[in-house]
Amino acid sequence: WLPFPTKPYFSWYALLWHILFSQPPCRMYYPLDPFYETNCPDITAYICATNGHTYQNECFFCVDQWEFGPHIKFKRHGKCS
């Protein structure tokens, strides 16, 4: 008996968990130089933040969080209602 699902099911479960609950890896988008402008990719993968704003993708969310402060938090993937 195993306390976790079988391997194929576990892979899908892990992927679903990651998609629904994982937060964006913001550190990779933070500029090293404060005067450097980050160029976010033109990809649509909406992020809803706690400020009620829908960001085009995690890069735009992370840059706003870096510029305006940690009070902007990840809420969920997808558009805000």
Buried (B, 14 or more C-beta within 10 A) or exposed (E): EEEEEEEEEEEEEEEEEEEEEEBBEBEEBBEEEEEEEEEBEEEEEBBBBEBEBBBBBBBBBBBBBBEEEEEBEBBBBEEBE
